[in-house]
Structures are given as structure tokens and as C-alpha cells.
């Protein structure tokens, strides 16, 4: 039998963990592992990105879209540093990723070429697990621990493997040998459910509410049926966080849309009018849009107890799986919906949807970006995936794109880094090559790394059973969408040079469509979605269209509250305002 190297052993371990591919950028200190991956014939595959940052985004996107563990590779020094952006995305959005870093230790340490303190560099972003490989016999257990920790904590982990270790021959040692740590791949699934007394308390609180709102985050995935049934039983309205947008059917008449600065007025009104709040798997940072302190009694469900009470005080905390916990609540909550409150919520939702349609139809020069997303809503395939970047496109996605049930959508939510959408889209397409994928980007993100990663798309697409990967570029030649959400003017400081994005796609052998007239926007989407190869749809849009974040309900009262008498006065004013508007 031919001798096995540690690099071959790493590949075997990736297979044991059912890793279909690793994303990375080749370099000398990681070359033995890349070579070992090349020898497998694609199982697992090595996917070379154009930059280490996008490789980390691809690994994070893979984990977000598939529910598995993403893997990224890099060599030492600057290559390792450039993984950080994508890994922080994984950390802040609770996503399991394993980073494997190569290092050259052939010379004396302490000022060597490209030498940096990798354990300190990754000590924050991978704070759950950063370890060095020392001996060949330790590597299986080391990798298992990295994968198991990433899965259990839903966070990135890091393993540093010196190049000399990757090249070393694996000794023939039995698992029970002295000094050899035994290893077992895989993480057993656990059923996490709150105690009965906590479920009883939550059911009593929810059942006694008059105006109930349900806020759903990404932790609600897989619980759409339970959330909808509980909302009907309580007569509740529903809003989602940005990351929770794909969880529920957005066409439901009581679905108020996304909450927060990027969200809808209906969601803000729902939070402002409720007296009872159920939070399901959400760590939404837009606390300005939450009910005021003392306004709403709250039940919060989260699989991670550390998340509970960090955004809004929880009267009844429930640590558990969302779907399991909701099913337990459904067995306890009485079927007594407040139809008057539900009617008020649906009226608010209708007003918002009408206003959104009016905004999209408003004239702009040359194309209204809201129209671009509205036209996609009527054409988006019922299966597939959507990857969303950061910038003004995020506002239009949150408000104007209606996702069909079952269509997965992902973005860099909590970290909010530009340049995630196209790497995410590549990862989604590789995970499901028989389904269409749409990436939504601005021209800023496209210039940041998208132009380069289109080369990756051009390299890979002919292996896909369904060639459709549509990259929307909202070309407004402006970066004001990054200025805090309220800038609308074309400030020279935020202007950027124009680039022929559709032309660049055609130069790479892809399809390209450029639209600069509103009446052609629908036809542009039709052409892009029918193309026999990946397509860049460049929409030339108006940078002056206002982002217009909704005002938090009772915004004029915020800042007045405190403990004691001031809090009491605010609660009285909230109750008076709610009653005056008929929200009872």
C-alpha cells in the first residue's frame, strides 16, 4: 500500500464529515492539502476563488444555504489575514465554518517571512477553537474537534497545519496506542425542549394577550407551519428580521414584512401597537423598532440561552428548538384569536403594500431601483436561492422582493459586509447545480470583488445542470446607500466610476443585459432568467431615490422613558395612543 501523507488523511477526514467541497486560494504552505484534494477527482472538490476573502464568504454561504459546515483554506501571512471578513460573517450570523491554514515552519520562528501569530489573529473570530497540528497521529482528532465545535456552537473554528506536517507520512498506529487520541466524526442531534412549567407560563402569557405580535428570525427556519398556526390561534400579526425573511410565506395577509431601518412601516406599526410579543429565533439588532420598555410582555424562544434578553426583556425565556417549542405551545395555547387586532394588522399590511407599489411606480432617472425588485417578484422561480449584498439593494430586497415559499435567501446580516452576494451565489449553485440562483448586488459590491468572481463563474458554469445564475447589478454610480440609510443625494464624495458590467460578463463568455428604461425592466428579467448561461443583468438606476426608513412607532416618545414615574407616563401615553387609533 502506498504511503499516505497527512494531507491525504485530512482529505479522508473531510469525507468522513461529508464535506463536498473546500473553498480557498492556493499557496505554498497549503499546497500539499490542495494537491491531495486534486487527487480525489472532485470528492471532495477544491474550489479556487479569486481572493481569500471570497473563499471564506463561499464557505459561509455554503453553510448558510445547506445547513452543513463550510470549509475554507488559506496559506500563511496575508492569505490568512484575508479570510477574516468572511469568518466574521460566519461568527456574527451563527454559522459553522472550519478554516484550515497552512504555515511554513522550515526556518527559525520570530520574524520569518510572512510569519504572523495565527493563534492570536484568529483568537477572536474563532474564539471557540483555534489549535495547531503537531503530530500526524493527532490530526484526525484535531479535525474532529474543530468540526464538532463548529457544529455545536454554530461558529467558525480554525486549525493550523504546518506544511511540513501536511507532507509527513502517517504512521501505522492503532487508535488505542499510547499517546494517540481516538477520533470519531459526526455530531449527534439533540432534542432541546423547555421545561413544562416554562411552557405553561409562556402559554398563559400568550393566551392573555390582546394585541400579539410575533417576530421571527433565522432560528425559525423549519417552523413556518407552527408559526402560522400559532399566529392564527392568537390573531397575531407577524414580522421578521432581515435574516428571517425567507422563513414565512410573505403573501400571508397578516405578514407585516421585515422589521427595522431596512423594513416596512407595517412592521413598525405592528411593534408599536402590540401588548404581547413572541420572539422566535431572532437576534434582530433594530431595537429602535421594538416595543417600548414596559409596553409588551414577552416570550422569547432561542436554541442559545445566551441570546435571550439581549435585545428586549423576556418575561418568559424558552431555551429550545423553535419548531419543537412551538408545537409544545400549540398544545397549551387556547384558540381565542383577537379578530379586531388581526383586522387592524391586515389593514396596516394592505396600506404598506399599496404604498410600496406606489413607490416602485414613481418616476426616476433613468430606472427606479424599487421597480427592479418588484419586477423580479413576479418572475422569481419557485425553487432556487437568492443571495443578497449590502448597500441600498438590501433595502429594496427587504421591502419589495416577495420570496416564494421554499426559496432560500441569505445575506451577511449581522456583520453587514459588502461583497458577500456573488460568493454566496457560487456556493449555492455548487450545492444545487440543478436550481436557479439570483444574486442581488450594487455596483459598489460588484467593483469590490464581484468583477473578479465572475471569472470563477465563467470557469465553473458549464458543469451545472441548470446554467441559470443571474447577477443583478444596480448601477447607480453612487455609494450613498452606505451612509447610514438616509442619504439620498448624489454627493461627489460618494460617486464612483462607471463600469460596463454587462459588457464584462459578455467578455467572459457569459450573457449580459443592460436596462436603462423602466418599461424594459420586465423584459430584461425575462431575458436574464431564460439565458442558457449565467447572466449579468445591469440595471441603471437612480441614486436619488430615497431609502426612506420607516419611523419607529411612537418615535416622539422614545428617549423619555426611564425607571419609575417616567416609565409609567410613557406606558400610559402608549396605551392612550393605541386606544385612540382603535388598536384594541
C-alpha positions as CSV (number, residue, x, y, z in Angstrom):
1,X,0.0,0.0,0.0
2,X,1.3,3.4,-0.9
3,X,2.3,5.7,2.0
4,X,-0.3,8.2,3.0
5,X,0.6,11.8,3.8
6,X,-1.2,13.8,6.5
7,X,-2.7,15.9,3.7
8,X,-4.3,12.7,2.4
9,X,-5.5,12.0,5.9
10,X,-7.1,15.4,6.1
11,X,-9.0,14.7,2.8
12,X,-10.2,11.4,4.3
13,X,-11.5,13.3,7.4
14,X,-13.3,15.8,5.2
15,X,-15.1,12.9,3.5
16,X,-15.9,11.4,6.9
17,X,-17.6,14.7,7.8
18,X,-19.4,14.7,4.4
19,X,-17.8,17.9,3.2
20,X,-18.5,18.1,-0.5
21,X,-16.0,20.9,-1.3
22,X,-13.5,23.2,0.2
23,X,-13.1,26.8,-0.9
24,X,-9.7,28.5,-0.9
25,X,-6.8,30.2,-2.6
26,X,-3.7,28.1,-3.3
27,X,-0.3,29.0,-1.7
28,X,2.9,27.3,-0.8
29,X,2.1,26.4,2.8
30,X,-1.3,24.9,1.9
31,X,-0.1,23.3,-1.3
32,X,0.1,19.7,0.0
33,X,-3.5,19.8,1.0
34,X,-4.6,21.4,-2.3
35,X,-2.7,18.7,-4.2
36,X,-4.3,16.0,-2.1
37,X,-7.8,17.4,-2.9
38,X,-6.9,17.5,-6.6
39,X,-6.1,13.8,-6.4
40,X,-9.6,12.9,-5.3
41,X,-11.2,13.7,-8.6
42,X,-13.6,16.1,-7.0
43,X,-14.8,14.3,-3.9
44,X,-14.3,16.4,-2.0
45,X,-13.6,19.2,-4.5
46,X,-11.3,22.2,-4.2
47,X,-12.9,25.4,-5.4
48,X,-10.4,28.1,-6.1
49,X,-11.7,31.6,-5.5
50,X,-10.1,34.8,-6.8
51,X,-9.4,36.0,-3.3
52,X,-9.2,34.5,0.2
53,X,-12.0,36.8,1.4
54,X,-14.4,35.5,-1.2
55,X,-13.3,31.9,-0.4
56,X,-14.4,32.5,3.2
57,X,-17.6,34.0,2.1
58,X,-18.2,31.0,-0.1
59,X,-17.6,28.7,2.8
60,X,-20.0,30.7,5.0
61,X,-22.6,30.8,2.1
62,X,-22.3,27.1,1.7
63,X,-23.1,26.6,5.4
64,X,-26.0,29.1,5.3
65,X,-27.6,27.6,2.3
66,X,-27.1,23.9,3.0
67,X,-27.2,23.8,6.8
68,X,-23.8,21.9,6.7
69,X,-20.3,23.0,7.7
70,X,-18.3,25.2,5.4
71,X,-14.6,24.7,4.8
72,X,-12.1,27.3,3.6
73,X,-8.3,27.0,3.1
74,X,-5.6,29.6,3.0
75,X,-1.8,29.8,3.4
76,X,0.1,31.8,5.9
77,X,0.6,35.5,6.3
78,X,-1.5,37.9,4.2
79,X,-3.5,35.0,2.8
80,X,-4.7,34.0,6.3
81,X,-5.5,37.6,7.2
82,X,-7.8,38.0,4.2
83,X,-10.0,35.1,5.5
84,X,-11.2,37.3,8.4
85,X,-14.0,39.2,6.7
86,X,-15.9,36.0,5.7
87,X,-15.2,34.3,9.0
88,X,-16.6,37.2,11.0
89,X,-19.7,36.9,8.9
90,X,-19.9,33.3,10.0
91,X,-19.3,34.2,13.6
92,X,-21.9,37.0,13.8
93,X,-24.6,35.1,12.0
94,X,-24.0,31.9,14.0
95,X,-22.8,29.8,11.1
96,X,-20.4,26.8,11.3
97,X,-17.2,27.1,9.3
98,X,-13.8,25.4,9.6
99,X,-10.8,27.3,8.4
100,X,-7.7,25.3,7.7
101,X,-4.5,27.4,7.5
102,X,-1.1,26.3,6.2
103,X,2.2,27.5,7.7
104,X,5.8,27.1,6.8
105,X,8.0,26.3,9.9
106,X,11.1,25.2,8.0
107,X,13.1,28.2,9.3
108,X,13.6,29.8,12.7
109,X,10.4,31.4,14.0
110,X,10.4,35.0,15.2
111,X,10.5,37.4,12.2
112,X,10.3,34.8,9.4
113,X,8.9,35.6,6.0
114,X,5.1,36.1,6.2
115,X,5.1,35.0,9.9
116,X,2.2,36.2,12.0
117,X,0.7,35.0,15.2
118,X,-2.1,32.9,13.8
119,X,-3.5,31.8,17.1
120,X,-3.8,35.5,18.2
121,X,-5.1,36.6,14.8
122,X,-7.9,34.0,14.8
123,X,-8.4,34.1,18.6
124,X,-11.4,36.4,18.4
125,X,-13.2,35.3,15.3
126,X,-12.6,31.6,16.1
127,X,-12.8,32.1,19.8
128,X,-14.4,28.7,20.3
129,X,-11.5,26.7,18.8
130,X,-8.0,27.6,17.4
131,X,-5.4,24.8,17.5
132,X,-2.1,23.9,15.8
133,X,-1.4,20.4,14.5
134,X,1.8,19.0,15.9
135,X,2.0,15.3,15.1
136,X,0.5,13.2,12.3
137,X,-1.3,10.9,14.8
138,X,-3.1,13.9,16.3
139,X,-4.7,15.2,13.1
140,X,-7.9,13.1,12.9
141,X,-8.9,14.1,16.5
142,X,-7.9,17.7,15.9
143,X,-10.1,18.0,12.8
144,X,-13.0,16.2,14.5
145,X,-12.8,18.6,17.4
146,X,-12.8,21.6,15.1
147,X,-15.8,20.3,13.1
148,X,-17.7,19.2,16.3
149,X,-17.1,22.6,17.9
150,X,-18.2,24.5,14.8
151,X,-21.4,22.5,14.6
152,X,-22.2,22.6,18.3
153,X,-21.5,26.3,18.8
154,X,-22.6,27.4,15.3
155,X,-19.4,29.3,14.9
156,X,-16.1,29.3,12.9
157,X,-13.2,27.3,14.1
158,X,-9.5,27.2,12.9
159,X,-6.9,24.5,12.5
160,X,-3.3,25.4,11.6
161,X,-1.4,22.7,9.8
162,X,2.3,23.4,9.1
163,X,3.3,22.4,5.6
164,X,5.9,20.0,6.9
165,X,3.2,18.2,8.9
166,X,0.9,18.0,5.8
167,X,3.8,16.3,3.9
168,X,4.6,13.9,6.7
169,X,3.9,10.2,6.3
170,X,1.0,8.9,8.5
171,X,2.4,6.3,10.9
172,X,0.7,2.9,11.3
173,X,-0.7,3.4,14.8
174,X,-3.8,1.9,16.3
175,X,-6.4,4.3,17.9
176,X,-5.7,2.7,21.3
177,X,-1.9,3.2,21.1
178,X,-0.3,5.2,23.9
179,X,-0.2,8.9,23.0
180,X,-2.8,8.6,20.3
181,X,-6.1,10.4,20.7
182,X,-9.1,8.5,19.4
183,X,-11.4,10.3,17.0
184,X,-15.0,9.9,15.9
185,X,-16.6,12.1,13.2
186,X,-20.1,13.3,13.4
187,X,-22.3,15.2,15.9
188,X,-25.4,13.6,17.3
189,X,-28.6,15.6,17.1
190,X,-30.2,16.6,20.3
191,X,-33.9,17.4,21.1
192,X,-33.9,20.6,23.1
193,X,-37.2,21.5,24.7
194,X,-38.0,23.9,27.6
195,X,-39.4,22.6,30.9
196,X,-43.1,22.1,31.2
197,X,-43.5,24.8,33.8
198,X,-41.9,27.4,31.5
199,X,-44.1,26.3,28.6
200,X,-47.2,26.6,30.8
201,X,-46.1,30.1,31.8
202,X,-45.5,31.1,28.2
203,X,-48.9,29.7,27.1
204,X,-50.6,31.7,29.9
205,X,-48.9,34.9,28.9
206,X,-49.6,34.5,25.2
207,X,-53.2,33.4,25.8
208,X,-53.9,36.5,27.9
209,X,-52.5,39.0,25.4
210,X,-54.9,41.3,23.5
211,X,-52.6,42.5,20.7
212,X,-49.9,39.9,19.9
213,X,-47.0,40.3,17.6
214,X,-44.6,37.5,16.5
215,X,-41.1,38.5,15.5
216,X,-39.4,35.7,13.5
217,X,-35.6,35.4,12.9
218,X,-33.5,32.8,11.1
219,X,-33.8,30.5,14.1
220,X,-37.4,30.0,13.0
221,X,-36.4,28.0,9.8
222,X,-38.3,24.8,9.6
223,X,-41.1,26.1,11.8
224,X,-43.2,28.0,9.3
225,X,-46.3,25.8,9.8
226,X,-46.1,26.1,13.6
227,X,-45.6,29.9,13.5
228,X,-48.6,30.3,11.1
229,X,-50.8,28.1,13.2
230,X,-50.0,29.9,16.4
231,X,-50.5,33.3,14.8
232,X,-54.0,32.2,13.7
233,X,-54.8,30.9,17.1
234,X,-53.8,34.2,18.8
235,X,-55.0,36.5,16.0
236,X,-51.4,37.8,15.9
237,X,-49.5,39.8,13.3
238,X,-46.1,38.6,12.1
239,X,-42.9,40.4,11.2
240,X,-39.5,39.1,10.5
241,X,-35.9,40.1,11.0
242,X,-33.9,40.6,7.8
243,X,-32.3,37.1,8.2
244,X,-35.8,35.7,9.0
245,X,-37.4,37.0,5.8
246,X,-37.3,33.6,4.0
247,X,-38.9,31.7,6.9
248,X,-42.6,32.5,6.2
249,X,-44.8,33.0,3.2
250,X,-44.7,36.8,2.7
251,X,-48.0,36.7,0.9
252,X,-49.9,36.0,4.1
253,X,-52.3,38.8,4.8
254,X,-51.0,39.3,8.4
255,X,-47.3,39.3,7.4
256,X,-46.1,42.8,8.0
257,X,-42.7,42.2,6.4
258,X,-39.2,43.0,7.6
259,X,-38.6,45.0,10.8
260,X,-36.1,47.7,11.2
261,X,-34.5,50.5,9.2
262,X,-34.5,48.4,6.0
263,X,-38.0,47.3,6.7
264,X,-41.6,48.3,6.4
265,X,-44.0,50.7,8.0
266,X,-46.4,47.9,8.7
267,X,-43.8,46.0,10.8
268,X,-43.0,49.2,12.7
269,X,-46.7,49.7,13.4
270,X,-47.1,46.1,14.5
271,X,-44.4,46.5,17.1
272,X,-45.7,49.9,18.2
273,X,-49.2,48.6,18.8
274,X,-48.7,45.2,20.4
275,X,-49.0,44.5,24.1
276,X,-47.7,40.9,23.8
277,X,-44.6,39.8,21.9
278,X,-43.3,36.4,20.9
279,X,-39.7,36.3,19.6
280,X,-38.8,33.2,17.7
281,X,-35.1,32.6,16.9
282,X,-34.2,36.2,16.4
283,X,-31.3,38.4,17.5
284,X,-32.5,41.4,15.4
285,X,-30.4,44.5,16.1
286,X,-33.0,47.1,15.2
287,X,-34.1,47.6,18.8
288,X,-35.3,51.2,18.0
289,X,-38.3,49.4,16.3
290,X,-39.1,47.1,19.2
291,X,-41.9,47.9,21.6
292,X,-41.0,50.4,24.2
293,X,-39.9,49.1,27.6
294,X,-42.9,48.2,29.6
295,X,-45.2,48.2,26.6
296,X,-45.2,44.5,25.8
297,X,-44.9,41.3,27.8
298,X,-42.6,39.0,26.0
299,X,-41.9,35.3,25.4
300,X,-38.6,34.6,23.7
301,X,-37.6,31.2,22.1
302,X,-34.0,30.6,21.2
303,X,-31.8,27.5,21.0
304,X,-29.0,29.5,22.5
305,X,-29.8,30.7,26.0
306,X,-27.1,33.4,25.7
307,X,-29.3,35.2,23.1
308,X,-32.3,35.6,25.4
309,X,-33.0,39.0,26.8
310,X,-30.2,40.7,24.9
311,X,-32.5,42.8,22.6
312,X,-35.6,43.1,24.7
313,X,-36.6,42.0,28.2
314,X,-38.0,38.4,28.2
315,X,-40.7,37.7,30.8
316,X,-40.7,34.0,29.9
317,X,-37.5,32.7,28.3
318,X,-37.7,29.4,26.5
319,X,-34.5,27.7,25.5
320,X,-35.2,25.2,22.8
321,X,-35.6,24.3,19.2
322,X,-38.1,26.6,17.6
323,X,-40.4,24.1,15.9
324,X,-40.4,21.7,18.9
325,X,-41.1,24.5,21.3
326,X,-43.9,26.0,19.2
327,X,-45.5,22.6,18.9
328,X,-45.5,22.3,22.7
329,X,-47.0,25.8,23.0
330,X,-49.8,24.9,20.4
331,X,-50.8,22.1,22.8
332,X,-51.3,24.7,25.5
333,X,-52.4,28.0,24.0
334,X,-56.2,28.4,23.7
335,X,-57.8,29.1,20.3
336,X,-59.1,32.6,21.1
337,X,-57.9,34.9,18.3
338,X,-58.5,38.7,18.7
339,X,-60.1,39.3,15.3
340,X,-60.2,43.0,15.8
341,X,-56.5,43.2,16.3
342,X,-55.9,40.8,13.3
343,X,-58.1,43.1,11.1
344,X,-56.1,46.1,12.2
345,X,-52.8,44.4,11.4
346,X,-54.1,43.3,7.9
347,X,-55.3,46.8,7.2
348,X,-51.8,48.1,8.1
349,X,-50.2,45.5,5.8
350,X,-52.6,46.4,3.0
351,X,-51.6,50.1,3.3
352,X,-47.9,49.2,3.2
353,X,-48.2,47.0,0.2
354,X,-50.1,49.8,-1.6
355,X,-47.5,52.3,-0.6
356,X,-44.7,50.0,-1.8
357,X,-46.4,49.6,-5.2
358,X,-46.7,53.4,-5.5
359,X,-43.1,53.9,-4.6
360,X,-42.0,51.4,-7.2
361,X,-44.1,53.1,-9.9
362,X,-42.8,56.6,-9.1
363,X,-40.8,58.2,-11.9
364,X,-37.0,58.1,-11.6
365,X,-34.0,58.9,-13.8
366,X,-33.5,56.5,-15.5
367,X,-34.9,53.5,-13.6
368,X,-36.4,53.3,-10.1
369,X,-34.5,50.6,-8.2
370,X,-37.7,49.6,-6.3
371,X,-39.3,48.7,-9.7
372,X,-36.3,46.4,-10.4
373,X,-37.1,44.2,-7.4
374,X,-40.8,44.4,-7.8
375,X,-40.5,43.1,-11.4
376,X,-38.4,40.2,-10.1
377,X,-41.1,39.3,-7.5
378,X,-43.5,38.2,-10.3
379,X,-40.8,36.2,-12.1
380,X,-38.7,34.6,-9.3
381,X,-38.6,30.9,-9.8
382,X,-40.4,28.9,-7.1
383,X,-37.3,26.9,-6.4
384,X,-33.7,28.0,-6.0
385,X,-31.8,30.5,-4.0
386,X,-31.3,34.3,-3.6
387,X,-28.0,35.9,-2.4
388,X,-28.2,39.5,-1.3
389,X,-25.4,42.0,-0.8
390,X,-25.1,45.0,1.5
391,X,-26.0,48.6,0.4
392,X,-29.1,50.2,-1.0
393,X,-30.0,46.8,-2.7
394,X,-30.7,45.5,0.8
395,X,-33.5,48.0,1.4
396,X,-35.2,47.2,-1.9
397,X,-34.8,43.4,-1.3
398,X,-36.3,43.7,2.2
399,X,-39.3,45.7,1.1
400,X,-40.1,44.8,-2.5
401,X,-39.0,41.3,-3.2
402,X,-41.7,38.8,-2.3
403,X,-40.0,35.4,-1.8
404,X,-41.9,32.3,-2.8
405,X,-42.3,29.7,-0.1
406,X,-39.3,27.4,-0.1
407,X,-36.9,29.8,-1.8
408,X,-33.9,30.2,0.4
409,X,-32.3,33.7,0.7
410,X,-29.1,34.6,2.5
411,X,-27.0,37.6,3.3
412,X,-24.3,38.9,5.5
413,X,-26.8,40.1,8.1
414,X,-25.2,41.0,11.4
415,X,-21.7,41.8,10.2
416,X,-23.0,43.7,7.2
417,X,-20.0,43.3,4.9
418,X,-20.2,44.2,1.2
419,X,-19.1,41.7,-1.3
420,X,-20.9,38.6,0.0
421,X,-23.6,38.1,-2.6
422,X,-21.6,36.6,-5.6
423,X,-19.5,34.3,-3.4
424,X,-22.7,33.2,-1.7
425,X,-24.3,32.6,-5.1
426,X,-21.4,30.5,-6.3
427,X,-21.7,28.3,-3.1
428,X,-25.4,28.0,-3.5
429,X,-25.1,27.0,-7.2
430,X,-22.4,24.4,-6.4
431,X,-24.6,22.9,-3.7
432,X,-27.7,22.7,-6.0
433,X,-26.5,22.9,-9.6
434,X,-29.9,21.9,-10.9
435,X,-31.6,25.0,-9.5
436,X,-31.5,28.7,-10.5
437,X,-29.7,31.2,-8.3
438,X,-30.1,35.0,-8.2
439,X,-27.5,37.4,-6.7
440,X,-28.6,40.9,-5.9
441,X,-25.8,43.4,-5.8
442,X,-25.0,47.1,-6.1
443,X,-22.2,48.5,-8.3
444,X,-20.1,49.1,-5.2
445,X,-20.1,45.4,-4.3
446,X,-19.5,44.5,-7.9
447,X,-16.4,46.6,-8.1
448,X,-15.3,45.4,-4.7
449,X,-14.9,41.7,-5.6
450,X,-17.8,40.8,-8.0
451,X,-15.9,41.5,-11.2
452,X,-13.2,39.1,-10.2
453,X,-15.5,36.4,-9.0
454,X,-17.3,36.4,-12.3
455,X,-14.2,34.7,-13.6
456,X,-15.0,31.9,-11.1
457,X,-18.5,31.7,-12.5
458,X,-17.1,31.6,-16.1
459,X,-14.8,28.7,-15.0
460,X,-17.5,26.6,-13.4
461,X,-20.8,27.1,-15.1
462,X,-20.6,24.5,-17.8
463,X,-20.7,21.8,-15.1
464,X,-24.1,22.9,-13.9
465,X,-27.2,21.1,-15.0
466,X,-29.2,24.3,-14.8
467,X,-26.9,27.1,-16.0
468,X,-29.0,29.9,-14.6
469,X,-27.1,32.2,-12.2
470,X,-28.4,35.7,-12.6
471,X,-26.4,38.5,-11.1
472,X,-28.4,41.7,-10.8
473,X,-26.2,44.9,-10.6
474,X,-28.0,48.0,-9.5
475,X,-25.7,50.5,-11.2
476,X,-26.3,54.0,-9.6
477,X,-22.7,55.1,-9.7
478,X,-23.1,56.1,-6.1
479,X,-22.2,54.8,-2.6
480,X,-24.7,56.9,-0.6
481,X,-26.5,53.7,0.4
482,X,-23.6,53.0,2.7
483,X,-24.0,56.3,4.5
484,X,-26.4,55.4,7.3
485,X,-29.7,54.8,5.5
486,X,-30.9,58.3,4.9
487,X,-28.6,59.8,2.3
488,X,-30.3,60.4,-1.0
489,X,-28.3,63.0,-2.9
490,X,-25.5,62.3,-5.3
491,X,-22.7,63.7,-3.2
492,X,-19.4,63.9,-5.2
493,X,-17.7,62.2,-2.3
494,X,-19.8,59.1,-2.8
495,X,-19.7,58.9,-6.6
496,X,-17.9,56.0,-8.3
497,X,-16.7,55.5,-11.8
498,X,-19.0,53.7,-14.2
499,X,-18.1,50.2,-15.4
500,X,-19.8,48.2,-18.3
501,X,-20.9,45.3,-16.1
502,X,-23.0,43.5,-18.7
503,X,-20.2,44.0,-21.2
504,X,-17.6,42.5,-18.8
505,X,-19.9,39.4,-18.5
506,X,-20.0,39.1,-22.3
507,X,-16.2,39.4,-22.5
508,X,-16.0,36.4,-20.1
509,X,-18.3,34.3,-22.3
510,X,-21.4,34.9,-20.1
511,X,-24.6,36.6,-21.0
512,X,-25.1,40.3,-20.3
513,X,-28.2,42.5,-20.4
514,X,-28.2,46.3,-19.7
515,X,-31.5,48.1,-18.9
516,X,-31.8,51.8,-18.7
517,X,-35.5,52.3,-19.4
518,X,-38.2,51.3,-16.9
519,X,-40.6,49.9,-19.5
520,X,-37.9,47.4,-20.4
521,X,-37.2,46.1,-16.9
522,X,-39.6,43.2,-17.0
523,X,-38.2,42.1,-20.4
524,X,-34.7,42.4,-19.0
525,X,-35.5,39.9,-16.2
526,X,-37.2,37.6,-18.7
527,X,-34.1,37.5,-20.9
528,X,-31.8,37.0,-18.0
529,X,-33.8,34.2,-16.4
530,X,-34.1,32.4,-19.8
531,X,-30.4,32.7,-20.7
532,X,-28.6,29.4,-21.4
533,X,-25.6,30.6,-19.3
534,X,-25.0,32.8,-16.3
535,X,-26.1,36.4,-16.9
536,X,-25.3,39.8,-15.5
537,X,-28.4,42.0,-15.5
538,X,-27.2,45.6,-15.2
539,X,-30.0,48.0,-14.2
540,X,-29.0,51.6,-14.5
541,X,-30.9,53.1,-11.6
542,X,-31.5,56.5,-9.9
543,X,-29.2,57.1,-6.9
544,X,-31.6,59.9,-5.7
545,X,-34.5,57.5,-4.9
546,X,-34.8,57.9,-1.1
547,X,-34.2,54.9,1.1
548,X,-36.9,56.3,3.5
549,X,-36.6,54.1,6.6
550,X,-39.9,53.8,8.4
551,X,-40.3,55.8,11.6
552,X,-40.4,53.7,14.8
553,X,-43.9,53.8,16.3
554,X,-44.1,56.5,19.0
555,X,-40.8,57.8,17.9
556,X,-41.6,61.1,19.5
557,X,-41.8,59.4,22.9
558,X,-38.6,57.5,22.7
559,X,-35.9,58.8,25.0
560,X,-38.4,59.9,27.6
561,X,-38.6,56.6,29.4
562,X,-36.7,55.6,32.5
563,X,-37.3,53.7,35.6
564,X,-40.1,54.8,37.9
565,X,-42.5,57.7,37.1
566,X,-41.2,58.5,33.6
567,X,-41.7,54.9,32.5
568,X,-45.2,54.9,33.9
569,X,-46.1,58.1,31.9
570,X,-44.8,56.6,28.7
571,X,-46.8,53.4,29.1
572,X,-49.9,55.5,29.8
573,X,-49.3,57.5,26.6
574,X,-48.7,54.4,24.6
575,X,-52.0,52.9,25.8
576,X,-53.9,56.2,25.1
577,X,-52.4,56.4,21.6
578,X,-53.2,52.7,20.9
579,X,-56.8,53.1,22.1
580,X,-57.3,56.3,20.2
581,X,-56.3,54.5,17.0
582,X,-58.6,51.6,17.7
583,X,-55.8,49.1,18.1
584,X,-57.5,47.0,20.8
